Amino acid sequence: MKWRKVKRNIESLICDKLKHRLSIHLTQYNVSLGEQKRIWITLDKKEIFNASSVNYLMEHDKLWAEIKKETDKPFPDCLYECFPEFIGKTNDLDYTTAILENKGIFNVYLVYDAFIQYPQLSIDNALNFENVIIQAFALLDKKLGKRKLKTLRYSSNIHSLILEFYKLRCKIEDIITFEDIPSDQKRL
């Protein structure tokens, strides 16, 4: 699907209070190594998210170099040994992607695919989807009403991108979150 159509589809779903403040961009570079892409999201012309194929590949190689130093076990055993917190949360082929996404480093092609897939999902499916990008973008969707937004509760182990987009949406909707309450007034 062409970027222009993907961008139009995804931006048409942004809530009214962010519609003219949030923009999604894509650029492509043709270099000797092949095509490189970068997707980024800006809020009031300030970048709040980015995914770059160059950055992803560099971080992927760094991760594997780190792992190679620590263990001599074959893939995927070496990943399981170095990153046991991801065992059972993803399949072997996506293990590296899950580790990098947890660090905030996204594969630009998976972000693009998420943007293509997102418009076909209901808001409930998007909020509970396995993909971090889809879950995060669901928080900016106009189909997510204030009442439903108020009922959402996230634990401290949620991905930082989801938490960031949740706080952004709560802020523009004037919804007080648990983090906004002074610590002496919080009740557990």
N, C-alpha and C positions, 0 to 999 in steps of 0.2 A: 504494500500500500504506500502511496506517495506521502511524503512528509506533510505537505500542505493540507491534505485531507485528515491525516492523523492529528495534526495540530488543531485544526478547526473543530474536529470531533471532541477532543479532550478539553480544549478551552471553552467550548460551549457548555460544559458541565460544571464549570467553576461557579461557586456561590456568588450571588449578586454583590456582596460587600467586597469581594476580591476580584471580581471580573475585570476591572480596568487597572488593577494594581499588580496582578500576577501575569507573567508571560512565560511561555515555554519556547525554548530555542533549540535549533540543531544546526550544526555546521559539519562539513565534510572536508577533509584534506586528502588530496591524492599525492602521496609521497612515494619514494622508491620502494618502501616496504609494503605498499598497498594502500588501500583506503583506510583512513582513520576518521573516527566520528567523535563528536562531543555533543551531549545534550545537557542543557542547564535550565534552571527555573529561577526567575528573578521576581522579587517582591519590591515594588517601588524602585525598580532598576538596580536593586542590590541582589547579588547572587545568593540564593539560599540552598541550592542543590546543584550538583553536577555529576555527570558520569562521562568519563573519557576512555576511549578504547586504548589510548597510549598509556594513561595512568594505570588502568586496570592490568594491562600486560606487564608493566614494570613491577607493580605490586605483586602480581601473580608470581613472577620470577623471583622476587625478593623472598616471598613466602616459601617457595620451594628451596631456595638457597639456605634459609634458616633451618628448614626441616632436614635438609641433607647434612648439615653440621651436627644436628642433635641425634640422628638415628641412621642406621644402615638398613632398616626394614623396607620392604617393597611397598608400593602404593597398593591399597589404601591404609595398610596397617600403620605406616609411619604417621599419617594424619590422625588416626585414632589415638595413637600414643601421645602426640604433641597437643592435640585439641580434643580431649575426651568430652568436653561439654556439648559437642555437636553429634555425638553418637546417638543414633536413632531418630534424629531430627531431619535428616536428609539422606538421599541415596548416595552411593559412592561417587558417582560422576559429578554431583553437585556439591560435594563436600568442600572443595576449595572455594567455590563461589559463595557458599554460606559463610565460610570463615571471613572472606574479604568483605562481604556485605555487612557482617557484624561490625567490621572496622569502619564502615561507611564508604567502602570502595565498590562501586557498582559497574557491572558489565553493561556498556552502552547498548548492546544488542538486546539484552534482556529487558532493559528499560523501555526500549522502542517497542518490543513485543508486548510488554505490559500496557503501554499506551494504546496499542491496537486492540488488545483484549478487553480493556477496562469498560468501554461504552456498552458492551453486551451484558455486563453484570448488573444484578440488582444491588442496591446499596447494602443490604444485609450480607449478600455473598461477598461483596468487595471488602467490607469491614472484617470479615472472617477468613479472607483468602490467605493462602500460604505466602504469597509474594509480598514483600515489604513495600514495594513501590505502589502496588494496588491498594494495600491497606492504608498507606499514608495519603495517597491521592483521594481516597474515599472520604477522608476527613475534610477535604476542601470542596466536596461535591455539593451542588445545590439540592440534591435529593436527600441529603442529611439535614434534617430539620433541627431546630433548637432543642426541642423536647427530647429527641433521640440523642443528641449530642450531650445533653445534661446527664443521661443515664450511662454513658460510657465510662468505664473505669479501667485504668491501665496500671499494671504492676510496674515496679521499678526495673524489671528485667526486659521491658519492651524495647524494641529497637529505637535508637535515638531519633531517627528520621520520623517515625510515627509519632513519637512524643513531641517533637518540634512542631509538626503540622497540627497536632491536637491542641497544643498551647496557642498556636497562631489562630486557629479557628475559634477557640474559646475567647481569646482576647478581642477579636473583631466582633464577636457576638455578645460581648460583655457578660460572659459566664465566668464565675469565680471557680477556679480549680483548687484542689487540695493544697497544691504548692503555693498558691497565692495567699493563703491564710497564714497570719503570723504564727510562729511555732508555739507561743504561749497560749494560743486560742484553739489549737488543734486537739481534737478528741479522738482517741483510737478505739 
